[in-house]
């Protein structure tokens, strides 16, 4: 059957009842696809629910129909600017404000050329690990007054931190180059009796993939 994982024995008919091993093989394909970024976490959850509810091979086959066949050579990964192109339909925020409250910008979202963040007696988080970029260079202006702003950047993009801390902290340690063709993020602003923290982290998709490939721990 199309794109179903290999099984021992002769090919099964669509009407044949699926066993636990068959469902586990399909679930493994779906988790690999999510680790490669082919499925969102929501899509993975929906398909896994359908996998474990499947009774026949006909129920399992549609769940991997739009995915590469197991063992097939993957297409070349996008390189240069193509890897960070905006995603149609993804949200795009121009800023975030936390006044005695908080804000969060995370997940797959399109980052504009200029982004402003303001926190006063509050906080905010800007997570760029799954973000896409509208321009080759993005400027984030972050202002934290008796509050805090946390910015998480993937470790493969270029980052320049140029903010100022007055009786507060504006972390400069994340500044550094990225891979060729990566976008550049310039972080400016002010921290007064507050802090702006900038941290480099692996992209979320890479973390998921590494988790899937990690051998199980021995009991």
MIDOSE-1310 file (N, C-alpha, C; in nm, 2 decimals, decimal comma, always signed):
residues 219
xxxx	+0,08/-0,12/+0,00/+0,00/+0,00/+0,00/+0,09/+0,12/+0,00; +0,04/+0,23/-0,05/+0,12/+0,35/-0,07/+0,17/+0,41/+0,06; +0,31/+0,42/+0,06/+0,38/+0,49/+0,17/+0,36/+0,43/+0,31; +0,30/+0,31/+0,32/+0,30/+0,24/+0,45/+0,43/+0,18/+0,47
xxxx	+0,48/+0,18/+0,60/+0,61/+0,11/+0,63/+0,61/-0,03/+0,59; +0,73/-0,08/+0,56/+0,74/-0,22/+0,51/+0,70/-0,32/+0,63; +0,64/-0,43/+0,59/+0,60/-0,53/+0,69/+0,65/-0,66/+0,63; +0,67/-0,76/+0,72/+0,71/-0,89/+0,67/+0,59/-0,96/+0,61
xxxx	+0,62/-1,05/+0,51/+0,52/-1,13/+0,45/+0,46/-1,06/+0,32; +0,37/-1,13/+0,26/+0,31/-1,08/+0,13/+0,23/-0,95/+0,16; +0,21/-0,87/+0,05/+0,13/-0,74/+0,06/-0,01/-0,77/+0,12; -0,05/-0,68/+0,20/-0,18/-0,70/+0,26/-0,29/-0,63/+0,18
xxxx	-0,41/-0,68/+0,18/-0,52/-0,61/+0,12/-0,57/-0,50/+0,20; -0,63/-0,40/+0,14/-0,68/-0,28/+0,22/-0,78/-0,32/+0,33; -0,85/-0,43/+0,31/-0,95/-0,47/+0,41/-0,89/-0,55/+0,53; -0,77/-0,58/+0,52/-0,71/-0,67/+0,63/-0,70/-0,58/+0,75
xxxx	-0,72/-0,65/+0,87/-0,72/-0,58/+0,99/-0,57/-0,55/+1,03; -0,55/-0,43/+1,08/-0,42/-0,38/+1,12/-0,39/-0,42/+1,26; -0,26/-0,46/+1,29/-0,22/-0,49/+1,42/-0,15/-0,38/+1,49; -0,11/-0,40/+1,62/-0,04/-0,30/+1,70/+0,09/-0,27/+1,63
xxxx	+0,16/-0,37/+1,58/+0,29/-0,34/+1,52/+0,28/-0,25/+1,39; +0,17/-0,28/+1,32/+0,14/-0,19/+1,20/+0,12/-0,05/+1,24; +0,03/-0,03/+1,34/+0,01/+0,11/+1,39/+0,13/+0,17/+1,44; +0,22/+0,10/+1,51/+0,34/+0,16/+1,56/+0,43/+0,20/+1,45
xxxx	+0,44/+0,12/+1,34/+0,53/+0,16/+1,23/+0,48/+0,29/+1,16; +0,35/+0,30/+1,15/+0,29/+0,43/+1,09/+0,32/+0,54/+1,18; +0,30/+0,52/+1,31/+0,32/+0,63/+1,41/+0,47/+0,68/+1,40; +0,56/+0,58/+1,38/+0,70/+0,62/+1,37/+0,73/+0,71/+1,25
xxxx	+0,66/+0,67/+1,14/+0,68/+0,76/+1,02/+0,62/+0,90/+1,04; +0,51/+0,91/+1,11/+0,45/+1,04/+1,14/+0,54/+1,12/+1,23; +0,60/+1,06/+1,33/+0,69/+1,13/+1,42/+0,81/+1,18/+1,35; +0,87/+1,10/+1,26/+0,98/+1,14/+1,18/+0,95/+1,26/+1,09
xxxx	+0,83/+1,26/+1,04/+0,78/+1,37/+0,95/+0,77/+1,50/+1,03; +0,72/+1,49/+1,15/+0,71/+1,60/+1,24/+0,85/+1,66/+1,28; +0,94/+1,56/+1,30/+1,08/+1,61/+1,33/+1,14/+1,68/+1,22; +1,10/+1,64/+1,09/+1,16/+1,70/+0,97/+1,09/+1,83/+0,94
xxxx	+0,98/+1,87/+1,01/+0,91/+1,99/+0,99/+0,80/+1,97/+0,88; +0,77/+1,85/+0,84/+0,66/+1,82/+0,74/+0,52/+1,83/+0,80; +0,51/+1,81/+0,93/+0,38/+1,81/+1,00/+0,40/+1,91/+1,12; +0,29/+1,98/+1,15/+0,29/+2,06/+1,27/+0,26/+1,97/+1,39
xxxx	+0,28/+2,02/+1,51/+0,25/+1,93/+1,63/+0,10/+1,90/+1,63; +0,01/+2,00/+1,59/-0,13/+1,98/+1,59/-0,17/+1,87/+1,49; -0,10/+1,87/+1,37/-0,13/+1,77/+1,27/-0,08/+1,63/+1,32; +0,04/+1,63/+1,38/+0,09/+1,50/+1,44/-0,01/+1,44/+1,54
xxxx	-0,06/+1,53/+1,63/-0,15/+1,48/+1,73/-0,28/+1,42/+1,66; -0,33/+1,49/+1,56/-0,45/+1,45/+1,50/-0,43/+1,31/+1,43; -0,32/+1,30/+1,36/-0,29/+1,18/+1,28/-0,26/+1,06/+1,38; -0,19/+1,09/+1,49/-0,16/+0,98/+1,58/-0,30/+0,93/+1,64
xxxx	-0,39/+1,02/+1,67/-0,52/+0,97/+1,72/-0,59/+0,88/+1,62; -0,57/+0,92/+1,49/-0,63/+0,84/+1,38/-0,56/+0,70/+1,37; -0,43/+0,70/+1,39/-0,35/+0,58/+1,38/-0,40/+0,48/+1,48; -0,41/+0,52/+1,60/-0,44/+0,42/+1,71/-0,59/+0,39/+1,71
xxxx	-0,67/+0,46/+1,63/-0,81/+0,42/+1,61/-0,83/+0,34/+1,49; -0,73/+0,33/+1,40/-0,74/+0,25/+1,28/-0,77/+0,10/+1,30; -0,85/+0,05/+1,22/-0,89/-0,09/+1,23/-0,83/-0,17/+1,11; -0,81/-0,11/+0,99/-0,77/-0,18/+0,88/-0,65/-0,10/+0,81
xxxx	-0,59/-0,17/+0,71/-0,49/-0,10/+0,64/-0,54/+0,02/+0,56; -0,67/+0,01/+0,52/-0,73/+0,12/+0,44/-0,74/+0,24/+0,53; -0,76/+0,22/+0,66/-0,76/+0,33/+0,76/-0,63/+0,40/+0,77; -0,52/+0,32/+0,77/-0,38/+0,37/+0,79/-0,33/+0,44/+0,67
xxxx	-0,36/+0,39/+0,55/-0,29/+0,44/+0,43/-0,30/+0,59/+0,41; -0,42/+0,65/+0,42/-0,43/+0,80/+0,40/-0,34/+0,88/+0,49; -0,31/+0,83/+0,60/-0,24/+0,91/+0,70/-0,09/+0,94/+0,66; -0,04/+0,86/+0,57/+0,10/+0,89/+0,52/+0,11/+0,91/+0,37
xxxx	-0,01/+0,93/+0,31/-0,02/+0,94/+0,16/+0,06/+1,07/+0,11; +0,06/+1,17/+0,19/+0,12/+1,30/+0,15/+0,27/+1,31/+0,20; +0,32/+1,20/+0,25/+0,46/+1,20/+0,30/+0,55/+1,12/+0,22; +0,68/+1,15/+0,22/+0,77/+1,06/+0,14/+0,77/+0,92/+0,19
xxxx	+0,79/+0,83/+0,09/+0,79/+0,68/+0,13/+0,91/+0,66/+0,22; +0,89/+0,57/+0,32/+1,00/+0,54/+0,41/+1,12/+0,49/+0,33; +1,24/+0,54/+0,36/+1,36/+0,50/+0,29/+1,39/+0,58/+0,17; +1,29/+0,66/+0,12/+1,32/+0,74/+0,00/+1,41/+0,86/+0,03
xxxx	+1,49/+0,89/-0,07/+1,59/+1,00/-0,05/+1,51/+1,13/-0,04; +1,54/+1,21/+0,06/+1,47/+1,34/+0,08/+1,52/+1,44/-0,02; +1,43/+1,53/-0,06/+1,47/+1,64/-0,15/+1,57/+1,73/-0,09; +1,65/+1,80/-0,17/+1,75/+1,89/-0,11/+1,69/+1,99/-0,02
xxxx	+1,75/+2,01/+0,10/+1,71/+2,11/+0,19/+1,72/+2,25/+0,13; +1,63/+2,34/+0,16/+1,64/+2,47/+0,11/+1,77/+2,54/+0,17; +1,83/+2,62/+0,09/+1,95/+2,68/+0,13/+1,94/+2,83/+0,12; +2,03/+2,90/+0,18/+2,03/+3,05/+0,18/+1,90/+3,11/+0,23
xxxx	+1,85/+3,21/+0,16/+1,74/+3,29/+0,21/+1,61/+3,20/+0,20; +1,61/+3,10/+0,11/+1,49/+3,01/+0,10/+1,45/+2,95/+0,23; +1,54/+2,92/+0,32/+1,51/+2,85/+0,44/+1,43/+2,94/+0,54; +1,43/+3,07/+0,52/+1,37/+3,16/+0,61/+1,26/+3,24/+0,54
xxxx	+1,21/+3,20/+0,43/+1,11/+3,28/+0,36/+0,98/+3,28/+0,44; +0,90/+3,39/+0,43/+0,77/+3,40/+0,50/+0,68/+3,29/+0,46; +0,59/+3,25/+0,55/+0,49/+3,15/+0,53/+0,36/+3,21/+0,51; +0,29/+3,18/+0,40/+0,16/+3,24/+0,37/+0,06/+3,19/+0,48
xxxx	-0,01/+3,29/+0,53/-0,11/+3,26/+0,63/-0,06/+3,26/+0,77; +0,07/+3,27/+0,79/+0,12/+3,27/+0,93/+0,10/+3,41/+0,99; +0,09/+3,42/+1,12/+0,07/+3,56/+1,18/+0,20/+3,64/+1,16; +0,18/+3,77/+1,16/+0,29/+3,87/+1,16/+0,26/+3,98/+1,26
xxxx	+0,34/+3,99/+1,36/+0,32/+4,09/+1,46/+0,43/+4,20/+1,44; +0,39/+4,32/+1,46/+0,48/+4,43/+1,45/+0,54/+4,47/+1,59; +0,48/+4,42/+1,70/+0,53/+4,46/+1,83/+0,46/+4,38/+1,94; +0,51/+4,41/+2,06/+0,45/+4,35/+2,18/+0,46/+4,44/+2,29
xxxx	+0,35/+4,45/+2,38/+0,35/+4,54/+2,49/+0,31/+4,46/+2,61; +0,39/+4,48/+2,72/+0,35/+4,42/+2,85/+0,36/+4,52/+2,96; +0,24/+4,58/+3,00/+0,23/+4,68/+3,10/+0,16/+4,61/+3,22; +0,23/+4,58/+3,32/+0,18/+4,50/+3,44/+0,11/+4,37/+3,38
xxxx	+0,17/+4,32/+3,28/+0,11/+4,20/+3,22/+0,23/+4,14/+3,13; +0,19/+4,06/+3,04/+0,30/+4,00/+2,95/+0,25/+3,98/+2,81; +0,35/+3,95/+2,72/+0,31/+3,91/+2,58/+0,41/+3,81/+2,54; +0,37/+3,73/+2,44/+0,45/+3,62/+2,38/+0,44/+3,62/+2,23
xxxx	+0,55/+3,61/+2,16/+0,55/+3,60/+2,02/+0,63/+3,47/+1,99; +0,57/+3,37/+1,94/+0,64/+3,24/+1,93/+0,57/+3,16/+1,82; +0,63/+3,04/+1,79/+0,58/+2,95/+1,69/+0,62/+3,00/+1,55; +0,55/+2,95/+1,45/+0,58/+2,99/+1,31/+0,51/+3,13/+1,29
xxxx	+0,59/+3,23/+1,27/+0,53/+3,36/+1,24/+0,63/+3,44/+1,15; +0,57/+3,54/+1,08/+0,65/+3,62/+0,99/+0,70/+3,74/+1,06; +0,83/+3,76/+1,07/+0,89/+3,88/+1,14/+0,90/+3,99/+1,04; +0,85/+4,11/+1,07/+0,86/+4,22/+0,98/+1,00/+4,28/+0,99
xxxx	+1,03/+4,38/+0,91/+1,16/+4,45/+0,91/+1,19/+4,52/+1,04; +1,09/+4,57/+1,10/+1,10/+4,64/+1,23/+1,00/+4,58/+1,33; +1,05/+4,55/+1,45/+0,96/+4,50/+1,56/+1,00/+4,58/+1,69; +0,89/+4,62/+1,76/+0,91/+4,69/+1,89/+0,85/+4,62/+2,00
xxxx	+0,93/+4,61/+2,11/+0,88/+4,55/+2,23/+0,90/+4,64/+2,35; +0,79/+4,65/+2,44/+0,79/+4,74/+2,55/+0,74/+4,66/+2,67; +0,81/+4,66/+2,78/+0,77/+4,60/+2,90/+0,79/+4,70/+3,02; +0,68/+4,72/+3,09/+0,68/+4,81/+3,21/+0,61/+4,74/+3,32
xxxx	+0,68/+4,70/+3,43/+0,63/+4,62/+3,53/+0,56/+4,49/+3,48; +0,62/+4,44/+3,38/+0,57/+4,33/+3,31/+0,68/+4,26/+3,23; +0,64/+4,17/+3,14/+0,74/+4,10/+3,06/+0,69/+4,06/+2,93; +0,79/+4,01/+2,85/+0,75/+3,96/+2,72/+0,86/+3,86/+2,67
xxxx	+0,82/+3,78/+2,58/+0,91/+3,68/+2,52/+0,89/+3,68/+2,37; +1,01/+3,69/+2,30/+1,01/+3,69/+2,15/+1,09/+3,57/+2,11; +1,03/+3,47/+2,06/+1,09/+3,34/+2,02/+1,10/+3,34/+1,87; +1,23/+3,34/+1,82/+1,25/+3,34/+1,67/+1,29/+3,20/+1,62
xxxx	+1,28/+3,10/+1,70/+1,33/+2,97/+1,66/+1,26/+2,91/+1,54; +1,13/+2,94/+1,53/+1,05/+2,89/+1,41/+1,00/+3,00/+1,33; +1,06/+3,12/+1,35/+1,01/+3,24/+1,27/+1,07/+3,24/+1,13; +1,00/+3,31/+1,05/+1,04/+3,34/+0,91/+1,06/+3,49/+0,90
xxxx	+1,14/+3,54/+0,80/+1,18/+3,68/+0,80/+1,14/+3,74/+0,67; +1,07/+3,86/+0,68/+1,03/+3,93/+0,56/+1,14/+3,99/+0,48; +1,25/+4,03/+0,56/+1,36/+4,10/+0,50/+1,49/+4,04/+0,54; +1,60/+4,06/+0,46/+1,73/+4,00/+0,50/+1,78/+4,05/+0,64
xxxx	+1,74/+4,17/+0,68/+1,78/+4,23/+0,81/+1,65/+4,28/+0,89; +1,65/+4,23/+1,01/+1,54/+4,27/+1,10/+1,59/+4,35/+1,22; +1,53/+4,46/+1,26/+1,57/+4,53/+1,38/+1,46/+4,52/+1,48; +1,50/+4,47/+1,60/+1,41/+4,46/+1,71/+1,45/+4,57/+1,81
xxxx	+1,36/+4,66/+1,85/+1,38/+4,76/+1,95/+1,31/+4,72/+2,08; +1,39/+4,68/+2,18/+1,33/+4,63/+2,31/+1,35/+4,73/+2,42; +1,25/+4,77/+2,49/+1,26/+4,86/+2,60/+1,20/+4,79/+2,73; +1,28/+4,78/+2,83/+1,23/+4,72/+2,95/+1,25/+4,81/+3,07
xxxx	+1,14/+4,86/+3,13/+1,15/+4,95/+3,24/+1,08/+4,88/+3,36; +1,17/+4,85/+3,46/+1,12/+4,77/+3,57/+1,05/+4,65/+3,52; +1,09/+4,59/+3,42/+1,03/+4,47/+3,36/+1,14/+4,39/+3,28; +1,10/+4,30/+3,21/+1,19/+4,22/+3,13/+1,14/+4,17/+3,00
xxxx	+1,24/+4,16/+2,90/+1,21/+4,11/+2,77/+1,31/+4,00/+2,74; +1,26/+3,88/+2,71/+1,35/+3,77/+2,67/+1,33/+3,75/+2,52; +1,45/+3,74/+2,45/+1,45/+3,72/+2,31/+1,53/+3,59/+2,28; +1,47/+3,49/+2,22/+1,54/+3,36/+2,18/+1,56/+3,36/+2,03
xxxx	+1,69/+3,34/+2,00/+1,72/+3,34/+1,85/+1,78/+3,20/+1,82; +1,75/+3,15/+1,70/+1,82/+3,03/+1,66/+1,97/+3,05/+1,64; +2,04/+2,94/+1,66/+2,19/+2,96/+1,66/+2,25/+2,97/+1,52; +2,16/+2,96/+1,41/+2,22/+2,97/+1,28/+2,19/+3,10/+1,21
xxxx	+2,14/+3,20/+1,28/+2,13/+3,33/+1,22/+2,23/+3,43/+1,28; +2,25/+3,54/+1,21/+2,34/+3,64/+1,25/+2,27/+3,74/+1,35; +2,34/+3,77/+1,46/+2,28/+3,85/+1,56/+2,37/+3,96/+1,61; +2,32/+4,08/+1,61/+2,40/+4,20/+1,67/+2,32/+4,26/+1,78
xxxx	+2,37/+4,26/+1,90/+2,30/+4,32/+2,01/+2,37/+4,45/+2,05; +2,29/+4,56/+2,04/+2,35/+4,69/+2,06/+2,27/+4,78/+2,16; +2,20/+4,71/+2,25/+2,12/+4,78/+2,35/+2,20/+4,83/+2,47; +2,14/+4,91/+2,55/+2,20/+4,98/+2,67/+2,13/+4,94/+2,79
xxxx	+2,20/+4,91/+2,90/+2,15/+4,89/+3,03/+2,18/+4,99/+3,13; +2,08/+5,05/+3,19/+2,10/+5,16/+3,30/+2,04/+5,11/+3,42; +2,12/+5,07/+3,52/+2,07/+5,01/+3,64/+1,99/+4,89/+3,61; +2,03/+4,83/+3,50/+1,96/+4,71/+3,45/+2,06/+4,63/+3,36
xxxx	+2,01/+4,53/+3,29/+2,10/+4,46/+3,20/+2,05/+4,44/+3,06; +2,14/+4,45/+2,97/+2,11/+4,43/+2,83/+2,21/+4,33/+2,77; +2,18/+4,20/+2,77/+2,27/+4,10/+2,74/+2,33/+4,10/+2,60; +2,46/+4,12/+2,59/+2,53/+4,13/+2,46/+2,59/+4,00/+2,41
xxxx	+2,58/+3,89/+2,50/+2,66/+3,77/+2,47/+2,61/+3,69/+2,35; +2,49/+3,71/+2,30/+2,44/+3,63/+2,19/+2,49/+3,68/+2,06; +2,55/+3,80/+2,05/+2,60/+3,85/+1,93/+2,70/+3,75/+1,86; +2,68/+3,74/+1,73/+2,77/+3,65/+1,65/+2,71/+3,62/+1,51
xxxx	+2,80/+3,56/+1,43/+2,75/+3,53/+1,29/+2,67/+3,41/+1,28; +2,59/+3,40/+1,17/+2,52/+3,28/+1,14/+2,57/+3,21/+1,02; +2,49/+3,12/+0,97/+2,54/+3,04/+0,85/+2,52/+3,13/+0,73; +2,59/+3,10/+0,62/+2,58/+3,18/+0,50/+2,44/+3,18/+0,45
xxxx	+2,39/+3,30/+0,41/+2,26/+3,32/+0,36/+2,16/+3,35/+0,47; +2,20/+3,34/+0,60/+2,10/+3,35/+0,71/+2,06/+3,50/+0,72; +1,94/+3,53/+0,77/+1,90/+3,66/+0,80/+1,98/+3,72/+0,92; +1,98/+3,85/+0,93/+2,05/+3,92/+1,04/+1,94/+3,99/+1,13
xxxx	+1,96/+3,97/+1,26/+1,87/+4,04/+1,35/+1,96/+4,13/+1,44; +1,92/+4,26/+1,43/+1,98/+4,36/+1,51/+1,89/+4,40/+1,63; +1,94/+4,39/+1,75/+1,86/+4,41/+1,87/+1,91/+4,54/+1,94; +1,83/+4,64/+1,94/+1,86/+4,77/+2,01/+1,76/+4,80/+2,12
xxxx	+1,79/+4,90/+2,19/+1,69/+4,94/+2,29/+1,75/+4,98/+2,43; +1,67/+4,97/+2,53/+1,72/+5,02/+2,67/+1,65/+4,93/+2,77; +1,73/+4,90/+2,87/+1,68/+4,83/+2,99/+1,71/+4,92/+3,11; +1,61/+4,97/+3,18/+1,62/+5,06/+3,30/+1,55/+5,00/+3,42
xxxx	+1,63/+4,96/+3,51/+1,58/+4,89/+3,63/+1,51/+4,76/+3,58; +1,56/+4,71/+3,47/+1,50/+4,59/+3,42/+1,60/+4,51/+3,34; +1,56/+4,42/+3,25/+1,66/+4,35/+3,17/+1,60/+4,30/+3,04; +1,69/+4,30/+2,94/+1,66/+4,24/+2,81/+1,77/+4,12/+2,79
xxxx	+1,72/+4,00/+2,79/+1,80/+3,89/+2,78/+1,79/+3,83/+2,64; +1,91/+3,80/+2,58/+1,91/+3,74/+2,44/+1,98/+3,61/+2,45; +1,92/+3,50/+2,41/+1,98/+3,37/+2,42/+1,97/+3,30/+2,28; +2,08/+3,23/+2,25/+2,09/+3,15/+2,13/+2,04/+3,00/+2,17
xxxx	+1,96/+2,95/+2,09/+1,91/+2,81/+2,11/+1,90/+2,74/+1,98; +1,90/+2,61/+1,98/+1,88/+2,53/+1,86/+1,74/+2,55/+1,81; +1,72/+2,55/+1,68/+1,58/+2,56/+1,63/+1,49/+2,45/+1,68; +1,37/+2,48/+1,70/+1,27/+2,38/+1,75/+1,27/+2,25/+1,67
xxxx	+1,27/+2,27/+1,54/+1,26/+2,15/+1,45/+1,39/+2,06/+1,47; +1,50/+2,12/+1,49/+1,62/+2,04/+1,51/+1,62/+1,97/+1,64; +1,56/+2,04/+1,75/+1,55/+1,97/+1,88/+1,45/+1,85/+1,87; +1,34/+1,87/+1,80/+1,25/+1,75/+1,79/+1,31/+1,64/+1,71
xxxx	+1,39/+1,67/+1,61/+1,45/+1,56/+1,53/+1,55/+1,49/+1,62; +1,63/+1,56/+1,69/+1,73/+1,50/+1,78/+1,67/+1,41/+1,88; +1,55/+1,45/+1,94/+1,48/+1,37/+2,03/+1,43/+1,24/+1,97; +1,38/+1,25/+1,85/+1,33/+1,13/+1,78/+1,45/+1,03/+1,76
xxxx	+1,57/+1,08/+1,73/+1,68/+0,99/+1,70/+1,76/+0,94/+1,82; +1,72/+1,00/+1,94/+1,79/+0,96/+2,06/+1,76/+0,82/+2,10; +1,85/+0,73/+2,13/+1,82/+0,59/+2,16/+1,74/+0,59/+2,29; +1,65/+0,50/+2,31/+1,58/+0,49/+2,43/+1,67/+0,45/+2,55
xxx	+1,63/+0,51/+2,67/+1,71/+0,48/+2,79/+1,69/+0,34/+2,84; +1,79/+0,28/+2,89/+1,78/+0,15/+2,94/+1,70/+0,15/+3,07; +1,62/+0,05/+3,10/+1,54/+0,04/+3,22/+1,64/+0,01/+3,34
